[in-house]
């Protein structure tokens, strides 16, 4: 993941990681729109993708 996103992917310290582990209380999903991950290594990404992360998202 880091090789694809580089500096766009944040780095967490050990202390920050320990604060995040087990901290998820609620996870919601918007059922009116969804984003799907797409494997751009095995299939073509949209040509309008300005950054690699946009190329890995398919909007419906």
N, CA, C and O atoms as a Maestro MAE file, in Angstrom:
{
 s_m_m2io_version
 :::
 2.0.0
}

f_m_ct {
 s_m_title
 :::
 protein
 m_atom[240] {
  # First column is atom index #
  i_m_mmod_type
  r_m_x_coord
  r_m_y_coord
  r_m_z_coord
  i_m_residue_number
  s_m_chain_name
  s_m_pdb_residue_name
  s_m_pdb_atom_name
  i_m_atomic_number
  :::
  1 25 0.820 -1.180 0.000 1 A "UNK " " N  " 7
  2 3 0.000 0.000 0.000 1 A "UNK " " CA " 6
  3 2 0.868 1.249 0.000 1 A "UNK " " C  " 6
  4 15 0.585 2.197 -0.732 1 A "UNK " " O  " 8
  5 25 1.910 1.263 0.803 2 A "UNK " " N  " 7
  6 3 2.787 2.428 0.865 2 A "UNK " " CA " 6
  7 2 3.476 2.670 -0.478 2 A "UNK " " C  " 6
  8 15 3.706 3.822 -0.846 2 A "UNK " " O  " 8
  9 25 3.811 1.610 -1.218 3 A "UNK " " N  " 7
  10 3 4.478 1.795 -2.514 3 A "UNK " " CA " 6
  11 2 3.541 2.446 -3.523 3 A "UNK " " C  " 6
  12 15 4.004 3.098 -4.458 3 A "UNK " " O  " 8
  13 25 2.243 2.281 -3.352 4 A "UNK " " N  " 7
  14 3 1.267 2.880 -4.264 4 A "UNK " " CA " 6
  15 2 0.947 4.314 -3.863 4 A "UNK " " C  " 6
  16 15 0.946 5.204 -4.713 4 A "UNK " " O  " 8
  17 25 0.674 4.554 -2.577 5 A "UNK " " N  " 7
  18 3 0.224 5.870 -2.114 5 A "UNK " " CA " 6
  19 2 1.332 6.788 -1.639 5 A "UNK " " C  " 6
  20 15 1.142 8.002 -1.581 5 A "UNK " " O  " 8
  21 25 2.481 6.236 -1.299 6 A "UNK " " N  " 7
  22 3 3.604 7.059 -0.858 6 A "UNK " " CA " 6
  23 2 3.257 7.907 0.349 6 A "UNK " " C  " 6
  24 15 2.758 7.391 1.349 6 A "UNK " " O  " 8
  25 25 3.517 9.213 0.266 7 A "UNK " " N  " 7
  26 3 3.299 10.130 1.387 7 A "UNK " " CA " 6
  27 2 1.831 10.447 1.648 7 A "UNK " " C  " 6
  28 15 1.506 11.061 2.664 7 A "UNK " " O  " 8
  29 25 0.931 10.032 0.738 8 A "UNK " " N  " 7
  30 3 -0.496 10.275 0.960 8 A "UNK " " CA " 6
  31 2 -1.040 9.379 2.071 8 A "UNK " " C  " 6
  32 15 -2.073 9.688 2.664 8 A "UNK " " O  " 8
  33 25 -0.361 8.285 2.355 9 A "UNK " " N  " 7
  34 3 -0.763 7.380 3.424 9 A "UNK " " CA " 6
  35 2 -0.076 7.817 4.711 9 A "UNK " " C  " 6
  36 15 1.154 7.842 4.774 9 A "UNK " " O  " 8
  37 25 -0.852 8.162 5.741 10 A "UNK " " N  " 7
  38 3 -0.229 8.672 6.973 10 A "UNK " " CA " 6
  39 2 0.563 7.601 7.715 10 A "UNK " " C  " 6
  40 15 0.285 6.408 7.595 10 A "UNK " " O  " 8
  41 25 1.547 8.045 8.479 11 A "UNK " " N  " 7
  42 3 2.319 7.152 9.346 11 A "UNK " " CA " 6
  43 2 1.894 7.427 10.784 11 A "UNK " " C  " 6
  44 15 1.737 8.580 11.187 11 A "UNK " " O  " 8
  45 25 1.711 6.365 11.546 12 A "UNK " " N  " 7
  46 3 1.295 6.489 12.938 12 A "UNK " " CA " 6
  47 2 2.424 6.044 13.852 12 A "UNK " " C  " 6
  48 15 3.132 5.080 13.560 12 A "UNK " " O  " 8
  49 25 2.582 6.754 14.958 13 A "UNK " " N  " 7
  50 3 3.570 6.351 15.966 13 A "UNK " " CA " 6
  51 2 3.011 5.145 16.729 13 A "UNK " " C  " 6
  52 15 1.831 4.819 16.600 13 A "UNK " " O  " 8
  53 25 3.858 4.489 17.519 14 A "UNK " " N  " 7
  54 3 3.390 3.352 18.325 14 A "UNK " " CA " 6
  55 2 2.290 3.789 19.292 14 A "UNK " " C  " 6
  56 15 1.326 3.058 19.521 14 A "UNK " " O  " 8
  57 25 2.445 4.991 19.856 15 A "UNK " " N  " 7
  58 3 1.441 5.499 20.791 15 A "UNK " " CA " 6
  59 2 0.106 5.727 20.077 15 A "UNK " " C  " 6
  60 15 -0.947 5.365 20.601 15 A "UNK " " O  " 8
  61 25 0.147 6.325 18.885 16 A "UNK " " N  " 7
  62 3 -1.079 6.553 18.117 16 A "UNK " " CA " 6
  63 2 -1.741 5.230 17.739 16 A "UNK " " C  " 6
  64 15 -2.965 5.109 17.794 16 A "UNK " " O  " 8
  65 25 -0.939 4.243 17.359 17 A "UNK " " N  " 7
  66 3 -1.486 2.927 17.018 17 A "UNK " " CA " 6
  67 2 -2.184 2.304 18.213 17 A "UNK " " C  " 6
  68 15 -3.259 1.721 18.075 17 A "UNK " " O  " 8
  69 25 -1.570 2.427 19.397 18 A "UNK " " N  " 7
  70 3 -2.172 1.835 20.597 18 A "UNK " " CA " 6
  71 2 -3.493 2.515 20.944 18 A "UNK " " C  " 6
  72 15 -4.388 1.875 21.495 18 A "UNK " " O  " 8
  73 25 -3.628 3.809 20.626 19 A "UNK " " N  " 7
  74 3 -4.886 4.515 20.876 19 A "UNK " " CA " 6
  75 2 -5.987 4.062 19.917 19 A "UNK " " C  " 6
  76 15 -7.163 4.057 20.279 19 A "UNK " " O  " 8
  77 25 -5.607 3.685 18.700 20 A "UNK " " N  " 7
  78 3 -6.585 3.292 17.687 20 A "UNK " " CA " 6
  79 2 -7.066 1.854 17.830 20 A "UNK " " C  " 6
  80 15 -8.220 1.556 17.524 20 A "UNK " " O  " 8
  81 25 -6.202 0.965 18.290 21 A "UNK " " N  " 7
  82 3 -6.552 -0.451 18.379 21 A "UNK " " CA " 6
  83 2 -7.726 -0.638 19.335 21 A "UNK " " C  " 6
  84 15 -7.661 -0.248 20.501 21 A "UNK " " O  " 8
  85 25 -8.799 -1.240 18.825 22 A "UNK " " N  " 7
  86 3 -9.993 -1.493 19.633 22 A "UNK " " CA " 6
  87 2 -10.854 -0.279 19.900 22 A "UNK " " C  " 6
  88 15 -11.730 -0.335 20.763 22 A "UNK " " O  " 8
  89 25 -10.636 0.823 19.187 23 A "UNK " " N  " 7
  90 3 -11.366 2.057 19.489 23 A "UNK " " CA " 6
  91 2 -12.608 2.267 18.629 23 A "UNK " " C  " 6
  92 15 -13.309 3.262 18.817 23 A "UNK " " O  " 8
  93 25 -12.903 1.372 17.697 24 A "UNK " " N  " 7
  94 3 -14.051 1.552 16.810 24 A "UNK " " CA " 6
  95 2 -15.340 1.223 17.549 24 A "UNK " " C  " 6
  96 15 -15.542 0.087 17.977 24 A "UNK " " O  " 8
  97 25 -16.218 2.224 17.699 25 A "UNK " " N  " 7
  98 3 -17.495 2.024 18.383 25 A "UNK " " CA " 6
  99 2 -18.647 1.871 17.396 25 A "UNK " " C  " 6
  100 15 -19.619 1.172 17.682 25 A "UNK " " O  " 8
  101 25 -18.544 2.519 16.241 26 A "UNK " " N  " 7
  102 3 -19.640 2.514 15.276 26 A "UNK " " CA " 6
  103 2 -19.075 2.560 13.867 26 A "UNK " " C  " 6
  104 15 -18.125 3.296 13.597 26 A "UNK " " O  " 8
  105 25 -19.647 1.789 12.987 27 A "UNK " " N  " 7
  106 3 -19.259 1.805 11.586 27 A "UNK " " CA " 6
  107 2 -20.535 1.909 10.776 27 A "UNK " " C  " 6
  108 15 -21.367 1.003 10.821 27 A "UNK " " O  " 8
  109 25 -20.710 3.002 10.030 28 A "UNK " " N  " 7
  110 3 -21.924 3.208 9.247 28 A "UNK " " CA " 6
  111 2 -21.655 3.109 7.757 28 A "UNK " " C  " 6
  112 15 -20.553 3.403 7.294 28 A "UNK " " O  " 8
  113 25 -22.664 2.694 7.013 29 A "UNK " " N  " 7
  114 3 -22.553 2.584 5.555 29 A "UNK " " CA " 6
  115 2 -23.666 3.415 4.935 29 A "UNK " " C  " 6
  116 15 -24.829 3.288 5.317 29 A "UNK " " O  " 8
  117 25 -23.312 4.260 3.984 30 A "UNK " " N  " 7
  118 3 -24.281 5.049 3.238 30 A "UNK " " CA " 6
  119 2 -24.882 4.139 2.171 30 A "UNK " " C  " 6
  120 15 -24.174 3.691 1.269 30 A "UNK " " O  " 8
  121 25 -26.175 3.862 2.265 31 A "UNK " " N  " 7
  122 3 -26.779 2.946 1.303 31 A "UNK " " CA " 6
  123 2 -27.270 3.634 0.036 31 A "UNK " " C  " 6
  124 15 -27.836 2.967 -0.830 31 A "UNK " " O  " 8
  125 25 -27.076 4.936 -0.102 32 A "UNK " " N  " 7
  126 3 -27.494 5.653 -1.294 32 A "UNK " " CA " 6
  127 2 -26.387 5.736 -2.338 32 A "UNK " " C  " 6
  128 15 -26.658 6.006 -3.508 32 A "UNK " " O  " 8
  129 25 -25.208 5.518 -1.947 33 A "UNK " " N  " 7
  130 3 -24.064 5.544 -2.856 33 A "UNK " " CA " 6
  131 2 -22.979 4.676 -2.274 33 A "UNK " " C  " 6
  132 15 -22.883 4.527 -1.056 33 A "UNK " " O  " 8
  133 25 -22.176 4.114 -3.113 34 A "UNK " " N  " 7
  134 3 -21.128 3.230 -2.607 34 A "UNK " " CA " 6
  135 2 -19.880 3.354 -3.467 34 A "UNK " " C  " 6
  136 15 -19.958 3.696 -4.647 34 A "UNK " " O  " 8
  137 25 -18.749 3.078 -2.875 35 A "UNK " " N  " 7
  138 3 -17.485 3.031 -3.598 35 A "UNK " " CA " 6
  139 2 -16.975 1.604 -3.520 35 A "UNK " " C  " 6
  140 15 -17.016 0.978 -2.461 35 A "UNK " " O  " 8
  141 25 -16.500 1.100 -4.629 36 A "UNK " " N  " 7
  142 3 -15.982 -0.256 -4.676 36 A "UNK " " CA " 6
  143 2 -14.510 -0.225 -5.041 36 A "UNK " " C  " 6
  144 15 -14.099 0.534 -5.919 36 A "UNK " " O  " 8
  145 25 -13.730 -1.034 -4.383 37 A "UNK " " N  " 7
  146 3 -12.308 -1.133 -4.715 37 A "UNK " " CA " 6
  147 2 -12.161 -1.916 -6.007 37 A "UNK " " C  " 6
  148 15 -12.910 -2.861 -6.256 37 A "UNK " " O  " 8
  149 25 -11.200 -1.526 -6.826 38 A "UNK " " N  " 7
  150 3 -10.960 -2.195 -8.096 38 A "UNK " " CA " 6
  151 2 -9.487 -2.553 -8.176 38 A "UNK " " C  " 6
  152 15 -8.627 -1.744 -7.825 38 A "UNK " " O  " 8
  153 25 -9.197 -3.737 -8.626 39 A "UNK " " N  " 7
  154 3 -7.820 -4.205 -8.746 39 A "UNK " " CA " 6
  155 2 -7.216 -3.669 -10.040 39 A "UNK " " C  " 6
  156 15 -7.390 -4.269 -11.101 39 A "UNK " " O  " 8
  157 25 -6.512 -2.553 -9.961 40 A "UNK " " N  " 7
  158 3 -5.956 -1.914 -11.156 40 A "UNK " " CA " 6
  159 2 -4.679 -2.582 -11.640 40 A "UNK " " C  " 6
  160 15 -4.145 -2.212 -12.685 40 A "UNK " " O  " 8
  161 25 -4.191 -3.551 -10.901 41 A "UNK " " N  " 7
  162 3 -3.028 -4.287 -11.383 41 A "UNK " " CA " 6
  163 2 -3.448 -5.327 -12.411 41 A "UNK " " C  " 6
  164 15 -2.672 -5.670 -13.303 41 A "UNK " " O  " 8
  165 25 -4.678 -5.830 -12.288 42 A "UNK " " N  " 7
  166 3 -5.156 -6.865 -13.200 42 A "UNK " " CA " 6
  167 2 -6.139 -6.335 -14.234 42 A "UNK " " C  " 6
  168 15 -6.407 -7.014 -15.225 42 A "UNK " " O  " 8
  169 25 -6.682 -5.138 -14.026 43 A "UNK " " N  " 7
  170 3 -7.594 -4.530 -14.989 43 A "UNK " " CA " 6
  171 2 -7.271 -3.041 -15.090 43 A "UNK " " C  " 6
  172 15 -6.640 -2.467 -14.202 43 A "UNK " " O  " 8
  173 25 -7.708 -2.435 -16.173 44 A "UNK " " N  " 7
  174 3 -7.369 -1.029 -16.432 44 A "UNK " " CA " 6
  175 2 -8.079 -0.090 -15.459 44 A "UNK " " C  " 6
  176 15 -9.249 -0.291 -15.134 44 A "UNK " " O  " 8
  177 25 -7.361 0.935 -14.998 45 A "UNK " " N  " 7
  178 3 -7.941 1.978 -14.154 45 A "UNK " " CA " 6
  179 2 -8.542 3.046 -15.053 45 A "UNK " " C  " 6
  180 15 -8.146 3.168 -16.212 45 A "UNK " " O  " 8
  181 25 -9.497 3.826 -14.538 46 A "UNK " " N  " 7
  182 3 -10.059 4.914 -15.332 46 A "UNK " " CA " 6
  183 2 -8.969 5.909 -15.732 46 A "UNK " " C  " 6
  184 15 -8.140 6.274 -14.898 46 A "UNK " " O  " 8
  185 25 -8.953 6.352 -16.979 47 A "UNK " " N  " 7
  186 3 -7.899 7.273 -17.429 47 A "UNK " " CA " 6
  187 2 -7.942 8.633 -16.745 47 A "UNK " " C  " 6
  188 15 -6.925 9.326 -16.701 47 A "UNK " " O  " 8
  189 25 -9.103 9.035 -16.205 48 A "UNK " " N  " 7
  190 3 -9.211 10.350 -15.561 48 A "UNK " " CA " 6
  191 2 -8.694 10.358 -14.132 48 A "UNK " " C  " 6
  192 15 -8.728 11.400 -13.477 48 A "UNK " " O  " 8
  193 25 -8.222 9.242 -13.638 49 A "UNK " " N  " 7
  194 3 -7.704 9.175 -12.269 49 A "UNK " " CA " 6
  195 2 -6.428 10.005 -12.154 49 A "UNK " " C  " 6
  196 15 -5.416 9.696 -12.784 49 A "UNK " " O  " 8
  197 25 -6.487 11.064 -11.339 50 A "UNK " " N  " 7
  198 3 -5.341 11.959 -11.175 50 A "UNK " " CA " 6
  199 2 -4.300 11.381 -10.227 50 A "UNK " " C  " 6
  200 15 -3.109 11.668 -10.355 50 A "UNK " " O  " 8
  201 25 -4.747 10.568 -9.278 51 A "UNK " " N  " 7
  202 3 -3.848 9.949 -8.306 51 A "UNK " " CA " 6
  203 2 -4.149 8.457 -8.265 51 A "UNK " " C  " 6
  204 15 -5.257 8.049 -8.614 51 A "UNK " " O  " 8
  205 25 -3.198 7.640 -7.850 52 A "UNK " " N  " 7
  206 3 -3.438 6.200 -7.801 52 A "UNK " " CA " 6
  207 2 -4.667 5.809 -6.990 52 A "UNK " " C  " 6
  208 15 -5.377 4.872 -7.358 52 A "UNK " " O  " 8
  209 25 -4.928 6.516 -5.889 53 A "UNK " " N  " 7
  210 3 -6.063 6.139 -5.048 53 A "UNK " " CA " 6
  211 2 -7.374 6.302 -5.796 53 A "UNK " " C  " 6
  212 15 -8.292 5.509 -5.587 53 A "UNK " " O  " 8
  213 25 -7.494 7.301 -6.659 54 A "UNK " " N  " 7
  214 3 -8.723 7.465 -7.433 54 A "UNK " " CA " 6
  215 2 -8.884 6.334 -8.430 54 A "UNK " " C  " 6
  216 15 -10.004 5.943 -8.760 54 A "UNK " " O  " 8
  217 25 -7.778 5.816 -8.905 55 A "UNK " " N  " 7
  218 3 -7.849 4.707 -9.848 55 A "UNK " " CA " 6
  219 2 -8.323 3.422 -9.213 55 A "UNK " " C  " 6
  220 15 -8.767 2.517 -9.918 55 A "UNK " " O  " 8
  221 25 -8.242 3.318 -7.903 56 A "UNK " " N  " 7
  222 3 -8.649 2.105 -7.212 56 A "UNK " " CA " 6
  223 2 -10.090 2.177 -6.716 56 A "UNK " " C  " 6
  224 15 -10.544 1.270 -6.018 56 A "UNK " " O  " 8
  225 25 -10.815 3.237 -7.064 57 A "UNK " " N  " 7
  226 3 -12.190 3.392 -6.601 57 A "UNK " " CA " 6
  227 2 -13.116 3.447 -7.797 57 A "UNK " " C  " 6
  228 15 -12.885 4.209 -8.736 57 A "UNK " " O  " 8
  229 25 -14.166 2.639 -7.765 58 A "UNK " " N  " 7
  230 3 -15.166 2.630 -8.821 58 A "UNK " " CA " 6
  231 2 -16.471 3.121 -8.208 58 A "UNK " " C  " 6
  232 15 -16.966 2.515 -7.257 58 A "UNK " " O  " 8
  233 25 -17.038 4.202 -8.730 59 A "UNK " " N  " 7
  234 3 -18.242 4.803 -8.165 59 A "UNK " " CA " 6
  235 2 -19.481 4.312 -8.890 59 A "UNK " " C  " 6
  236 15 -19.486 4.190 -10.115 59 A "UNK " " O  " 8
  237 25 -20.540 4.029 -8.126 60 A "UNK " " N  " 7
  238 3 -21.809 3.620 -8.743 60 A "UNK " " CA " 6
  239 2 -22.874 4.646 -8.452 60 A "UNK " " C  " 6
  240 15 -24.016 4.489 -8.883 60 A "UNK " " O  " 8
  :::
 }
 m_bond[239] {
  # First column is bond index #
  i_m_from
  i_m_to
  i_m_order
  :::
  1 1 2 1
  2 2 3 1
  3 3 4 2
  4 3 5 1
  5 5 6 1
  6 6 7 1
  7 7 8 2
  8 7 9 1
  9 9 10 1
  10 10 11 1
  11 11 12 2
  12 11 13 1
  13 13 14 1
  14 14 15 1
  15 15 16 2
  16 15 17 1
  17 17 18 1
  18 18 19 1
  19 19 20 2
  20 19 21 1
  21 21 22 1
  22 22 23 1
  23 23 24 2
  24 23 25 1
  25 25 26 1
  26 26 27 1
  27 27 28 2
  28 27 29 1
  29 29 30 1
  30 30 31 1
  31 31 32 2
  32 31 33 1
  33 33 34 1
  34 34 35 1
  35 35 36 2
  36 35 37 1
  37 37 38 1
  38 38 39 1
  39 39 40 2
  40 39 41 1
  41 41 42 1
  42 42 43 1
  43 43 44 2
  44 43 45 1
  45 45 46 1
  46 46 47 1
  47 47 48 2
  48 47 49 1
  49 49 50 1
  50 50 51 1
  51 51 52 2
  52 51 53 1
  53 53 54 1
  54 54 55 1
  55 55 56 2
  56 55 57 1
  57 57 58 1
  58 58 59 1
  59 59 60 2
  60 59 61 1
  61 61 62 1
  62 62 63 1
  63 63 64 2
  64 63 65 1
  65 65 66 1
  66 66 67 1
  67 67 68 2
  68 67 69 1
  69 69 70 1
  70 70 71 1
  71 71 72 2
  72 71 73 1
  73 73 74 1
  74 74 75 1
  75 75 76 2
  76 75 77 1
  77 77 78 1
  78 78 79 1
  79 79 80 2
  80 79 81 1
  81 81 82 1
  82 82 83 1
  83 83 84 2
  84 83 85 1
  85 85 86 1
  86 86 87 1
  87 87 88 2
  88 87 89 1
  89 89 90 1
  90 90 91 1
  91 91 92 2
  92 91 93 1
  93 93 94 1
  94 94 95 1
  95 95 96 2
  96 95 97 1
  97 97 98 1
  98 98 99 1
  99 99 100 2
  100 99 101 1
  101 101 102 1
  102 102 103 1
  103 103 104 2
  104 103 105 1
  105 105 106 1
  106 106 107 1
  107 107 108 2
  108 107 109 1
  109 109 110 1
  110 110 111 1
  111 111 112 2
  112 111 113 1
  113 113 114 1
  114 114 115 1
  115 115 116 2
  116 115 117 1
  117 117 118 1
  118 118 119 1
  119 119 120 2
  120 119 121 1
  121 121 122 1
  122 122 123 1
  123 123 124 2
  124 123 125 1
  125 125 126 1
  126 126 127 1
  127 127 128 2
  128 127 129 1
  129 129 130 1
  130 130 131 1
  131 131 132 2
  132 131 133 1
  133 133 134 1
  134 134 135 1
  135 135 136 2
  136 135 137 1
  137 137 138 1
  138 138 139 1
  139 139 140 2
  140 139 141 1
  141 141 142 1
  142 142 143 1
  143 143 144 2
  144 143 145 1
  145 145 146 1
  146 146 147 1
  147 147 148 2
  148 147 149 1
  149 149 150 1
  150 150 151 1
  151 151 152 2
  152 151 153 1
  153 153 154 1
  154 154 155 1
  155 155 156 2
  156 155 157 1
  157 157 158 1
  158 158 159 1
  159 159 160 2
  160 159 161 1
  161 161 162 1
  162 162 163 1
  163 163 164 2
  164 163 165 1
  165 165 166 1
  166 166 167 1
  167 167 168 2
  168 167 169 1
  169 169 170 1
  170 170 171 1
  171 171 172 2
  172 171 173 1
  173 173 174 1
  174 174 175 1
  175 175 176 2
  176 175 177 1
  177 177 178 1
  178 178 179 1
  179 179 180 2
  180 179 181 1
  181 181 182 1
  182 182 183 1
  183 183 184 2
  184 183 185 1
  185 185 186 1
  186 186 187 1
  187 187 188 2
  188 187 189 1
  189 189 190 1
  190 190 191 1
  191 191 192 2
  192 191 193 1
  193 193 194 1
  194 194 195 1
  195 195 196 2
  196 195 197 1
  197 197 198 1
  198 198 199 1
  199 199 200 2
  200 199 201 1
  201 201 202 1
  202 202 203 1
  203 203 204 2
  204 203 205 1
  205 205 206 1
  206 206 207 1
  207 207 208 2
  208 207 209 1
  209 209 210 1
  210 210 211 1
  211 211 212 2
  212 211 213 1
  213 213 214 1
  214 214 215 1
  215 215 216 2
  216 215 217 1
  217 217 218 1
  218 218 219 1
  219 219 220 2
  220 219 221 1
  221 221 222 1
  222 222 223 1
  223 223 224 2
  224 223 225 1
  225 225 226 1
  226 226 227 1
  227 227 228 2
  228 227 229 1
  229 229 230 1
  230 230 231 1
  231 231 232 2
  232 231 233 1
  233 233 234 1
  234 234 235 1
  235 235 236 2
  236 235 237 1
  237 237 238 1
  238 238 239 1
  239 239 240 2
  :::
 }
}
